Amino acid sequence: MDTHDRGRTPPFRVEKGAPGSPVLLHVPHSARAVPARVRERILLDDPQLDAELDRMTDSHTALLAERAAAGTGAWRFVNEVSRLVVDPERFPDEREEMRAVGMGAVYTRTSRLTPLREDDAAHEQALLDVYFRPYAAAMTAAVQDRLDAAGRAVVIDVHSYPSAPLPYELHGDGPRPPVCLGTDAFHTPPWLSAAAREAFAGCGGVGLDSPFSGTYVPLEYYRATADVSALMVEIRRDVYMDEPGGAPHAGLDLVAGALAALIELIEAGPAG
């Protein structure tokens, strides 16, 4: 467990790719870092927090994205603090279903639905101000930068998920394929889904929108800008690592190669 306090350093980084590439790999849940001032308000002891980080961290997805991007033009936007600090992919101003189980932008429950932190509105707003809003602004700027440079932006969300469902999963009773593609009716055009199915065909099986669905698009473009395409790529963890929080194995290179193939298909342009 990393409890360093990043101070004024932005808790994310942007890794540049080719100037004209439309592809932005987004890695929101790979980090385990929990700054000390945030740790003070978490109700778990150190072993409990380490176990929760094992369950909830998309371990090694930053490495997966790094290897996939090598040799392509893809840009990367990488979160450097744990999703237990804030989850940058939640919409804090909406009554989404995850908020009902204590997993809105600021989690109040663990993956096992036990208390993580007190439900404190002032503390939540402080975390949103320090972590969520700067992240959202920077991600919006990164997407706009790809739009300006390439005339389109394609956000590929890089995630992983456990082979067995966790109690917090609202739709955990569905199929759990080696690769799950999350889509959005507005932002995921058919050519992008088809390209992903082609690229990941050698990874043991590809499913759609189960056990997780949807995509991440900054609110400024959400359901408003068709030139922003998006796809969520969820890799079942046993495909590339030892669960729950262990080391990657040889499957990581297989998946990284498939993700690189998807990037190349996107950079080549929509089919037809």
C-alpha positions in Angstrom: 0.0 0.0 0.0 1.4 3.4 -1.1 0.4 6.2 1.3 2.6 8.9 0.0 1.1 12.4 -0.3 1.6 13.9 -3.7 1.1 17.5 -2.4 0.6 19.8 -5.4 1.7 17.3 -8.0 -1.2 16.5 -10.3 -2.3 12.9 -9.6 -2.2 11.8 -13.2 0.1 11.9 -16.2 -0.2 12.3 -20.0 2.2 10.3 -22.1 2.5 11.8 -25.6 2.2 9.8 -28.7 2.3 10.7 -32.4 1.1 14.3 -33.1 -1.6 13.1 -35.6 -2.9 10.0 -33.7 -6.6 10.1 -32.6 -6.1 7.4 -30.0 -6.0 8.1 -26.3 -5.6 5.2 -24.0 -7.2 6.0 -20.6 -6.0 4.0 -17.6 -8.1 5.1 -14.6 -7.8 2.3 -12.1 -4.2 0.9 -12.2 -2.7 2.7 -9.3 -2.7 1.7 -5.6 -1.5 5.0 -4.1 -3.6 6.4 -1.3 -2.2 9.8 -0.1 -1.7 10.1 3.7 -4.4 12.8 4.2 -6.9 10.5 2.4 -5.8 7.4 4.3 -6.6 9.1 7.6 -10.4 9.0 6.8 -10.5 5.4 5.6 -12.0 3.0 8.1 -9.9 -0.1 7.2 -6.7 -1.1 8.9 -3.6 -1.6 6.8 -4.1 -5.3 6.0 -7.7 -4.7 5.2 -6.8 -1.8 2.9 -4.2 -3.9 1.1 -6.7 -6.6 0.5 -9.3 -4.1 -0.8 -6.7 -2.6 -3.1 -5.9 -6.1 -4.4 -9.6 -6.6 -5.2 -10.4 -3.2 -6.7 -7.2 -2.2 -8.5 -6.9 -3.0 -12.2 -3.4 -4.2 -11.6 -0.8 -3.8 -14.4 -3.2 -2.1 -16.8 -0.8 0.9 -17.0 2.0 -1.5 -18.0 -0.4 -3.1 -20.5 -1.2 0.2 -22.0 2.5 1.2 -22.1 3.5 -2.0 -24.0 0.5 -1.7 -26.4 1.4 2.0 -27.2 5.0 1.2 -28.0 5.4 1.3 -31.7 2.1 3.0 -32.3 1.0 6.6 -32.2 -1.3 6.2 -29.2 -1.3 8.8 -26.4 -1.9 7.7 -22.7 -3.7 9.3 -19.8 -2.8 7.5 -16.6 -4.3 8.0 -13.1 -1.6 7.8 -10.4 -3.8 7.5 -7.3 -6.2 4.7 -6.4 -9.8 4.7 -7.3 -10.4 4.5 -3.5 -9.4 8.2 -3.4 -11.9 9.2 -6.1 -13.2 7.3 -9.1 -12.7 9.6 -12.1 -15.2 7.7 -14.2 -18.2 8.4 -12.1 -20.5 11.4 -12.6 -20.7 13.0 -9.2 -23.7 15.2 -10.0 -26.0 12.4 -11.2 -27.9 9.8 -9.2 -26.3 6.9 -11.0 -26.9 3.3 -9.8 -23.4 2.9 -8.4 -24.0 5.7 -6.0 -26.8 3.7 -4.5 -24.3 1.0 -3.3 -21.8 3.5 -2.0 -19.7 3.6 -5.1 -20.2 7.0 -6.6 -17.3 9.3 -7.4 -16.2 9.0 -3.8 -16.7 5.5 -2.4 -18.2 5.0 1.0 -18.4 1.2 0.7 -15.9 -1.5 -0.2 -16.2 -4.1 -2.9 -17.8 -6.3 -0.2 -20.2 -3.5 0.7 -18.7 -2.9 4.1 -17.9 0.7 5.3 -14.9 2.3 3.6 -15.3 5.9 4.9 -18.0 7.9 6.6 -20.6 9.4 4.3 -19.5 13.0 4.9 -20.6 15.6 2.3 -17.9 18.1 3.1 -15.1 15.5 2.9 -16.6 14.3 -0.4 -16.6 17.8 -1.9 -13.0 18.3 -0.7 -11.9 15.1 -2.5 -13.8 16.1 -5.7 -12.1 19.6 -5.6 -8.6 18.2 -5.1 -8.7 15.1 -7.2 -11.8 14.7 -9.4 -12.3 18.1 -11.0 -8.6 18.6 -12.0 -8.6 15.1 -13.5 -11.8 15.7 -15.5 -10.5 19.0 -16.8 -7.2 17.5 -17.9 -8.9 14.5 -19.5 -11.2 16.9 -21.4 -8.2 18.9 -22.6 -6.5 15.7 -23.7 -9.5 14.7 -25.8 -9.8 18.2 -27.3 -6.1 18.0 -28.1 -6.7 14.9 -30.2 -9.7 16.4 -31.8 -7.7 19.5 -32.8 -4.8 17.4 -34.1 -6.5 14.5 -35.8 -10.1 15.7 -36.4 -11.4 12.9 -34.2 -10.6 11.3 -30.9 -10.9 7.7 -29.9 -10.8 7.0 -26.2 -9.9 3.4 -25.3 -10.6 2.8 -21.6 -8.2 0.1 -20.3 -9.6 -1.9 -17.4 -9.6 -5.4 -15.9 -12.0 -7.3 -13.8 -11.8 -10.4 -11.5 -12.7 -13.9 -12.8 -15.3 -14.2 -10.0 -17.8 -11.5 -9.3 -17.4 -9.2 -6.3 -20.5 -8.3 -4.1 -20.6 -4.7 -5.3 -21.1 -5.7 -9.0 -24.7 -4.9 -9.9 -24.6 -7.1 -13.0 -22.2 -9.8 -12.0 -24.4 -12.7 -12.9 -23.8 -12.4 -16.6 -21.1 -13.8 -18.8 -17.4 -13.1 -17.8 -15.5 -13.6 -21.1 -11.7 -13.2 -21.3 -12.3 -9.8 -23.0 -15.4 -7.7 -22.4 -16.0 -4.7 -24.7 -18.1 -2.0 -23.1 -20.0 0.1 -25.6 -22.2 3.2 -25.9 -24.9 3.6 -28.5 -23.7 7.2 -29.3 -20.0 7.0 -28.9 -19.1 3.4 -30.1 -19.6 3.1 -33.9 -20.0 -0.4 -35.4 -16.6 -0.1 -37.1 -14.9 0.3 -33.7 -16.6 -2.7 -32.1 -15.7 -4.8 -35.2 -12.1 -3.7 -35.0 -11.9 -4.6 -31.3 -13.4 -8.0 -32.0 -10.9 -8.6 -34.7 -7.9 -7.4 -32.6 -8.8 -9.5 -29.5 -9.9 -12.6 -31.4 -6.9 -14.6 -30.2 -7.3 -13.8 -26.5 -9.7 -16.7 -25.8 -13.1 -15.0 -26.4 -14.7 -11.6 -26.7 -18.0 -10.5 -25.2 -20.1 -7.4 -25.3 -21.3 -5.3 -22.3 -21.1 -8.1 -19.7 -20.3 -8.0 -16.9 -19.5 -4.3 -17.4 -21.0 -2.0 -20.0 -20.7 1.6 -21.2 -17.7 3.8 -22.0 -16.0 6.9 -20.5 -16.3 10.2 -22.3 -15.7 13.6 -20.7 -19.0 15.3 -20.0 -18.3 18.1 -22.4 -18.5 15.7 -25.3 -20.9 13.1 -23.8 -23.8 12.3 -26.2 -22.9 15.6 -27.9 -19.8 15.2 -30.1 -19.9 12.3 -32.6 -16.2 12.8 -33.5 -15.4 11.5 -30.0 -15.6 7.7 -30.2 -15.1 5.5 -27.1 -14.7 1.8 -26.2 -14.1 0.2 -22.8 -11.7 -2.8 -22.9 -12.1 -5.0 -19.8 -9.6 -7.9 -19.6 -10.5 -10.7 -17.2 -7.6 -10.8 -14.7 -6.7 -14.4 -14.9 -5.9 -13.9 -18.6 -2.8 -11.8 -17.8 -2.0 -11.9 -14.1 -2.2 -13.9 -10.8 -5.3 -12.9 -8.9 -6.2 -11.1 -6.8 -3.2 -8.7 -6.8 -0.3 -10.7 -8.0 2.3 -10.5 -10.7 1.5 -10.4 -14.4 2.3 -13.6 -16.4 2.9 -14.3 -20.1 -0.7 -13.4 -21.0 0.1 -9.8 -20.6 2.2 -9.7 -23.7 -0.6 -11.5 -25.6 -3.2 -8.9 -24.5 -0.8 -6.0 -25.1 -0.3 -7.2 -28.7 -4.0 -7.4 -29.2 -4.5 -3.9 -27.9 -1.6 -2.7 -30.2 -3.4 -4.3 -33.1 -6.6 -2.4 -32.2 -4.7 0.9 -32.0 -3.3 0.2 -35.5 -6.7 -0.5 -36.9 -8.1 2.7 -35.4 -5.2 4.8 -36.7 -5.7 3.3 -40.2 -9.2 4.9 -40.1 -12.8 3.6 -40.1 -13.4 0.7 -42.5 -15.6 1.7 -45.4 
